[in-house]
Amino acid sequence: MALTARRFLGCFPMIFATLILTTPCQAGVDVEVGNTIKTPTAPLDIAASLDGKWTFVLAEGGKLLVYSDKGALEEAIGVDPAMDRIASSGLQAANIPDRIHLASSKNKTVQTVTLDFSVPINIQGAPFLGPENAPVVVVAFSDFECPYCGTVGGLFEEVLAKYPKDVKVVFKQFPLTMHKQAQSAALASLAAHRQGKFWQYHDLLFENQKSLSEAKYTELAKKLGFDLERFNRDYKAPTTQQILDRDMADAQLAGVRGTPTIFVNGRRLKERNIKDLQQMINQELGKRTKGGARR
């Protein structure tokens, strides 16, 4: 019996090899040609963003060409003409900025270029301060229980005073799951918005941040002279929840992970201070003055 087993095992590699050699290959490749990009000058090298949204073409004449996933030229950036190689890194959805790495084989140099892409944010129907058609829109995703969110109001007051005709500040809801009252407070503020007193109620919610509750929402509504029956109805209305859900979806699309997250014309503010905020506003106003295209 043992001998028979040894003979069988000894033959097994040969049998296995025969099966491999005689089994037809079932693998296949489906080929689909995507967008064809016509560059203004000869391309030297290409790279793509990790999320597939952008194609970066290093072209002759010192041009870094940025194309959308639809093949449209979005930006042409001047770079050192000696650069002849390109690579990319970063992931905007994870708050890691896109970086382009350029290399020159002739000069033996490597250069890094950081790209700050703007993201579209739906602000229709959201409460705002400042001129409705202001050229610069500052959007803040906020949480009424977030201890840092209440402190950015001073930044907005300062920029609205400095740019009374040029800046609009928009509030978007992003209640964090870690805060037990954040979602309820958001719904209450949306009910207040229905009565035209969002910002007054917004201020009171932050002033009472440590004592938020169902009773407190009604108390604050009384303080501002609301129609309480309407307030309670709007607070519980499915349409109010839908508005909140839309804000949450908009936040996810914009890559928001925490609060407060602030955007200036779709570009994320990296440091929450007046200097950086004003710098970004001035950059956007400069684009408008020079007629530069926005991404």
Secondary structure by P-SEA (a helix, b strand, c coil): caaaaaaaaaaaaaaaaaaaaaccccbbbbbbbcbbbbbccccccccccccccbbbbbcccccbbbbccccccccccccccccccccccccccccccbbbbbbbccccbbbbbbbbbbbbbbcccccccccccccbbbbbbcccccaaaaaaaaaaaaaaaaccccbbbbbbbbbbccccaaaaaaaaaaaaaaaccaaaaaaaaaaacccccaaaaaaaaaaaccaaaaaaaaaacaaaaaaaaaaaaaaaaaccccccbbbccccccccccaaaaaaaaaaaaaaaaaccccc
